[in-house]
Amino acid sequence: MNAHNSVSRRSLLTGGLATGFLLAFHLPLRAAGNEPVQRDVTDGKFAPNAFIRIDETGRTVLMMPQVEMGQGTYTSISAVIAEELDADWSKVEVQHAPPNDKLYGNPTFGLQVTGNSNSIRAWWLPLRKAGATARAMLVQAAATQWGVDAASCTASKGEVAHAASGRKLGYGELALAAQGQTPPKDVAIKDPKDFVLIGQPLKRLDTPDKVNGKALYGIDAILPGMKIAAIANCPVFGGKVGKVDDSAAMKVAGVRKVVVLDDAVGVIGDHMWAAKKGLEALKIEWNEGPNAKITTKDVWDDLRKASEKDGAVAKSTGDIGRALASGDRFEAAYELPFLAHASMEPINATVHVRPDACEIWTGTQIMTRVQSEAAKAAGVPVDKVIVNQHLLGGGFGRKLEPDMVVAAVKIAKQVDYPVKVIWTREEDIQHDVYRPVYRDQITASLVDGKIAGWKYKVAGSAVLARWLPPAFQKGIDIDAIDAAVDAPYDFANFHVEYVRAEPLSVPTGFWRGVGPNNNVFAVECAMDELARKAGKDPIEFRKSMLTKNPRMLAVLNQVAEKSGWGQPLPPRVGRGVCVQPSFASFIASVVEAEIDDFGEIVLRRVTSVVDTGIAVNPDTVKAQIEGGLIFGLTAALYGEITIDKGRVQQSNFHDYRMMRINETPKIDVTVVKSGEAPGGIGEAGVNAGPPALRNAIYAATGVALRRLPIDRKLLAAGKKA
């Protein structure tokens, strides 16, 4: 059985993006002019495995199986490998691995993919063993040359030393000899107490180039003879191109060609301005198809109707029927809207299609899928498609899709020169693959101030059924129920169901935080309402049901102290709490917010305590939590994609708002020191913000919001939910 078919719910849910350090930062990119792309060449190098290359000068290249999209993965993976390799940091470089599922497939998925906050979780042991194996081979090469026992030699900073004789040899001097060594089968990895790099607040050295403009993203690719294309997709989901009048477009200075596809039109120009103005000059008649009358109301009516059906049972313990029949009953439904990704870097791909080959320059989270889908579009074998990976200016799950590359290949097929296809912000927002709408229903009962029964039903899209079918089994989307089946509380009678309900015509995909977005929100909002129903403080209520979860209880105790929980607050100011076990990390967060008489919200302070196991780089863990909190709070305050006449109504940042600097609160993050295996961190902060904010609003106003984004009309003074 291949790795694709062996994905279990537990492996996916426990299977993180994290952090680290590297000294020299080099990417396999093509710069302006004719500078060649770096290739993985192993001739004349010590190449003990797919991840390490050392030449005779001691230059050490670490091959990156995961992509860098701002979350620090290149640096964290480098730190993990180099820690066990005992590399000389002054000679370490980073190069992205070529597309190859066999060599670089993520151990959780069996695909060369970056997502699910699992870059460190999935690679923690494999990469440590890769580094330790290479170190052992270098040590053995030195020991053989000196005629001593390898156990009497040590390695540090790119050198092997023999203390008894005072001899030393650098890794470069040992490279060729080590290449002839047989890799040991069982190599010892370090005890965490001996870590030199891992766990230290080390700087990410990719940051300076991102600040001074030297870093190259996909959109920065420049090739000789390259032209620029802008694209217009049919505004209605599922619609097609009808007629195109390009007479005016072809008169725009710099326009080279108009390419008509099945559901889109591209205009190729000498530069972006020509392509964009040419696109605006086109007269396009669209065949809008059967979805031209669909509205947001239709989507929600359909989902609410579907949510009343019985779902596939994901988990059930105890006697849920008897438990719900006893005590004080509680019922509620929580709803989350469509959301766009709106990555800072506009969607783009540069492609050169030749008669017998295709080469691509882009930033993607799924290299091998881009390669295979591009091969189909170009009509060439997969091994004739070269994918050059660039930095991503944000991914958030959008670049787990290959659609932008496929469209670029189809356009580039029509010409004999390279074409960079750039989507405008409007095209990006109105033709995204959106976070699904979800409706989560909770029925619970209270006995003696604790939850006696908990029945939870998730209704929404099954992204995995499309994206990774083997992970969709027996009617269960393991992503849609993430953080619902793993609720952290002591529920003796516990039942979780899933109802697959695909939204009318709207394409759905992964969005930062994915399944825990809706489940952490629903669970933690319900917990606050149940605490009030039981007459208990929200934190004390949670603590009484965390006796079997010491890591979660510990972070909750800390966040209560650090946030000043229980201290007096002015009128219409509240604190709200959220605890979550997302991505194998344990996080407790408190949001303090003020709501004025008109329902406007001021975020005063956010406090988070994080136990993510061994933190490869605590500074980057903090940065990811901070960024995730802002990302999630932005969605809670403003985020919603709405549909009218089969098309998205939002188009740019004026009506799909981002949180501004002056609106961002003080954020305090504490990283707990832990010896546990690393958890995921890149998405966890996103899940924490919305429920904690909602619970702060509940505490301040008594209004129990159950939908996002926040409806300020319900928060105006005197209003009731």
C-alpha positions, -999 to 999 in steps of 0.1 A, spaced: 0 0 0 14 34 -9 16 63 16 -15 80 1 -37 51 11 -24 48 47 -34 82 60 -55 78 92 -74 104 110 -50 102 139 -19 105 117 -34 136 100 -46 152 132 -14 146 151 8 143 121 33 215 124 48 243 108 74 256 132 107 275 135 145 276 135 178 291 123 201 291 93 233 310 87 234 314 49 202 316 29 203 306 -8 172 296 -29 170 278 -62 157 308 -82 164 323 -115 174 359 -111 173 386 -138 192 377 -169 206 343 -177 218 331 -143 210 293 -143 187 277 -118 205 256 -91 200 219 -95 206 191 -71 240 179 -83 256 152 -61 287 145 -82 319 150 -61 299 156 -29 291 137 2 254 129 -3 244 104 24 207 109 19 182 132 1 188 161 25 225 167 29 252 177 4 288 185 15 316 193 -10 354 193 -5 354 229 6 330 221 35 301 239 18 270 222 33 237 224 13 206 213 31 177 203 8 143 216 19 114 193 15 89 219 28 83 254 14 89 288 30 59 311 30 68 333 60 63 307 87 101 300 92 101 264 78 134 267 59 152 279 91 135 254 114 142 224 92 178 236 87 182 238 125 168 202 130 192 187 104 222 208 114 217 201 151 223 164 145 248 169 118 269 192 140 274 214 109 295 245 106 269 272 103 293 295 83 291 269 55 255 260 56 232 269 27 196 261 19 182 248 -14 146 238 -21 143 202 -31 130 193 -66 96 178 -69 98 141 -58 72 125 -36 94 94 -31 124 114 -17 106 144 -2 71 134 4 58 146 38 58 116 61 22 123 71 6 126 37 30 108 14 30 139 -8 55 167 -11 32 191 5 34 219 31 3 223 52 -16 211 83 10 228 105 31 197 104 65 206 88 83 200 121 59 174 135 62 152 104 99 156 98 112 159 134 125 123 137 133 116 100 155 147 96 172 143 129 181 107 119 193 120 85 216 145 102 228 120 127 235 93 101 256 117 80 275 128 112 282 91 120 296 85 85 319 115 87 331 104 121 338 69 108 357 83 78 380 102 101 384 73 125 394 50 96 419 75 83 435 79 118 432 42 126 412 48 158 379 37 172 350 59 160 337 60 196 369 80 206 360 108 181 336 136 184 320 161 160 313 198 164 309 228 141 318 209 109 348 191 123 357 157 136 382 156 165 402 130 183 409 144 217 436 118 226 458 128 197 447 163 192 439 157 155 410 174 136 396 171 101 369 193 86 338 179 70 351 191 36 383 171 40 363 140 49 335 144 22 349 120 -4 360 94 21 326 96 39 308 90 6 323 55 5 310 46 40 279 24 44 252 44 62 246 29 97 211 14 102 205 24 138 222 57 147 218 74 180 202 109 180 209 135 206 194 138 240 175 172 241 197 183 269 226 183 245 209 205 219 230 235 208 207 252 184 172 237 190 154 256 217 174 288 214 159 321 203 179 322 171 174 348 144 160 340 110 185 352 86 161 352 56 146 383 72 172 409 60 168 400 24 130 403 28 134 437 42 160 450 17 143 436 -13 168 409 -23 145 380 -16 128 366 -47 92 355 -47 74 338 -75 62 371 -88 98 383 -91 108 357 -117 124 374 -148 133 355 -179 148 366 -212 120 375 -237 93 371 -211 59 387 -215 32 394 -189 -4 382 -190 -34 393 -171 -64 370 -168 -102 373 -165 -121 343 -153 -159 339 -158 -174 359 -129 -200 332 -123 -189 299 -107 -190 273 -134 -196 297 -163 -178 296 -196 -166 320 -223 -191 329 -249 -180 355 -274 -149 377 -273 -144 409 -292 -107 417 -290 -105 445 -316 -101 473 -290 -77 453 -269 -54 446 -298 -51 484 -303 -37 490 -268 0 497 -270 21 467 -259 -6 441 -262 7 410 -280 -20 384 -280 -55 375 -266 -58 339 -255 -93 325 -251 -97 295 -228 -128 275 -218 -137 296 -188 -112 325 -189 -95 350 -212 -59 361 -210 -42 391 -225 -5 389 -231 15 422 -232 50 436 -230 43 446 -194 16 444 -167 0 477 -176 -5 467 -213 -19 434 -203 -43 449 -177 -55 477 -200 -59 453 -228 -80 431 -206 -102 460 -197 -107 468 -234 -120 433 -242 -157 428 -248 -166 394 -234 -200 377 -234 -201 350 -208 -222 319 -208 -230 322 -171 -246 287 -168 -269 273 -142 -253 291 -112 -261 326 -122 -290 330 -97 -273 316 -66 -271 339 -36 -256 336 -1 -291 330 13 -294 300 -10 -261 286 3 -272 290 40 -307 277 34 -292 246 18 -266 241 46 -291 246 74 -314 221 58 -286 196 54 -275 201 90 -308 187 103 -299 153 88 -282 125 109 -245 125 102 -218 99 100 -206 91 135 -170 101 140 -168 92 177 -192 81 204 -186 72 241 -209 65 270 -247 67 268 -253 100 250 -291 96 249 -294 90 286 -270 118 295 -288 144 274 -321 134 289 -308 143 324 -299 176 339 -303 211 324 -303 210 286 -285 234 263 -288 237 225 -271 260 201 -258 263 165 -227 282 154 -221 294 119 -190 305 100 -189 322 66 -169 317 34 -135 334 36 -109 343 9 -71 339 15 -60 373 2 -23 365 3 -1 395 1 17 383 -30 -8 383 -59 -15 349 -75 10 343 -102 30 317 -122 56 320 -149 57 293 -176 77 285 -207 62 258 -228 83 242 -255 73 214 -279 88 188 -257 90 204 -223 76 228 -198 93 249 -171 76 267 -143 86 294 -118 62 299 -89 57 295 -52 35 265 -44 26 244 -14 22 213 -35 51 209 -60 45 174 -73 8 181 -80 17 213 -98 42 192 -119 17 165 -127 -12 189 -135 11 211 -156 21 181 -176 -15 173 -184 -21 209 -195 11 211 -215 7 177 -231 42 165 -221 54 137 -199 57 145 -161 95 141 -163 97 169 -189 82 194 -165 106 214 -143 92 233 -113 114 260 -98 102 267 -63 103 303 -50 95 319 -17 57 323 -12 43 357 -2 17 339 19 1 306 13 -26 300 39 -38 269 19 -45 288 -13 -13 275 -29 -23 239 -21 -42 243 -54 -25 241 -88 -52 260 -107 -32 292 -112 -3 272 -127 -26 252 -150 -42 284 -163 -7 299 -169 4 267 -188 -27 269 -211 -19 305 -219 18 299 -224 11 270 -248 -2 296 -273 31 314 -277 68 304 -280 82 327 -252 79 326 -214 48 342 -199 42 354 -164 5 353 -156 -5 376 -128 -40 378 -113 -53 411 -101 -65 414 -65 -100 414 -78 -95 382 -98 -78 366 -67 -106 375 -43 -135 367 -67 -120 334 -80 -105 319 -48 -110 284 -34 -128 295 -3 -129 284 33 -161 264 36 -192 277 53 -198 255 84 -227 250 108 -220 233 141 -248 221 163 -242 214 200 -266 197 224 -254 194 260 -266 188 295 -255 201 329 -255 180 361 -239 194 393 -222 222 374 -204 200 349 -212 187 314 -229 153 316 -235 148 279 -221 165 248 -235 159 213 -218 177 184 -227 178 147 -205 194 120 -221 202 87 -200 215 58 -178 208 28 -155 178 26 -124 194 12 -104 162 17 -129 142 -4 -117 163 -34 -81 170 -24 -70 137 -9 -97 111 -14 -80 83 6 -84 105 37 -122 106 32 -135 73 46 -170 62 57 -185 96 51 -161 113 75 -139 143 65 -112 140 91 -103 177 86 -138 190 91 -140 173 126 -105 182 137 -106 197 172 -141 184 176 -133 147 181 -103 158 201 -121 182 224 -98 186 255 -125 182 282 -135 152 304 -168 143 287 -179 108 298 -208 109 273 -195 122 241 -209 120 205 -196 136 173 -212 134 138 -203 148 104 -227 158 76 -212 164 43 -229 194 27 -212 209 -4 -221 246 -10 -240 254 -42 -214 260 -69 -188 276 -46 -153 260 -47 -140 252 -13 -105 244 0 -81 247 29 -78 280 47 -53 287 75 -64 268 106 -88 247 85 -112 224 105 -103 238 139 -115 272 127 -151 262 131 -148 236 158 -127 255 183 -150 285 178 -182 264 184 -168 244 213 -153 274 231 -184 296 226 -206 269 239 -184 264 269 -188 300 279 -226 298 276 -227 266 296 -205 282 323 -230 310 326 -258 286 327 -240 267 355 -234 300 374 -196 295 372 -166 315 361 -156 305 326 -120 295 335 -130 277 367 -157 258 347 -132 246 321 -106 237 348 -131 214 365 -132 193 333 -95 193 324 -83 169 352 -72 144 326 -54 169 304 -25 183 325 -8 202 296 -40 220 288 -48 227 325 -13 241 330 -15 266 301 -50 276 312 -37 283 348 -8 304 334 -30 324 310 -54 332 338 -26 347 359 -8 365 331 -40 381 317 -52 394 351 -83 372 349 -108 382 375 -95 417 381 -121 445 378 -128 460 344 -148 491 333 -183 488 320 -186 472 285 -151 458 288 -147 420 290 -122 392 290 -128 360 270 -109 328 271 -103 300 246 -84 267 251 -76 244 222 -56 212 214 -51 222 178 -23 206 157 -9 187 188 -1 220 206 -19 231 237 -29 268 238 -49 290 261 -57 326 251 -75 355 267 -88 385 247 -97 417 265 -120 439 245 -141 471 249 -174 475 231 -188 510 227 -225 520 227 -226 517 189 -212 482 189 -177 491 177 -149 470 192 -115 480 205 -91 452 212 -72 461 243 -50 431 249 -44 395 240 -25 370 262 -16 335 250 3 307 267 16 280 244 28 244 251 40 232 217 64 206 230 101 213 221 101 247 205 128 246 178 129 284 179 108 301 206 110 335 190 94 322 158 68 303 178 58 337 193 58 354 159 35 327 145 11 329 174 11 367 171 5 366 133 -21 339 136 -40 358 163 -41 389 140 -52 367 110 -80 351 130 -92 383 148 -93 400 114 -116 373 101 -138 375 132 -141 413 129 -145 417 92 -142 385 71 -170 373 49 -174 364 13 -209 368 0 -225 356 -32 -251 373 -54 -262 362 -89 -236 334 -88 -206 357 -82 -186 370 -53 -195 405 -42 -162 414 -26 -133 425 -48 -105 442 -29 -94 453 5 -119 481 6 -147 456 10 -127 426 23 -110 443 52 -78 436 70 -70 447 105 -49 479 105 -19 486 126 -37 510 149 -64 484 155 -39 457 166 -38 451 203 -8 444 226 -1 407 223 17 388 250 28 352 242 45 328 266 61 297 253 62 269 279 95 249 281 87 213 274 104 181 266 75 167 246 77 161 208 70 193 188 35 203 179 23 225 151 22 262 155 17 280 121 -21 279 122 -30 275 159 -32 313 167 -58 317 140 -81 294 159 -76 311 192 -86 346 184 -123 344 172 -138 325 202 -117 344 228 -129 377 213 -165 365 211 -164 354 247 -150 388 257 -179 404 240 -203 380 258 -187 389 291 -189 427 284 -224 429 269 -243 397 276 -248 392 239 -241 356 229 -230 359 193 -232 326 173 -222 337 139 -192 354 124 -182 380 114 -193 400 144 -226 418 139 -221 452 154 -258 460 153 -264 433 179 -238 448 202 -252 484 203 -262 493 239 -295 478 249 -296 451 222 -301 414 229 -288 385 208 
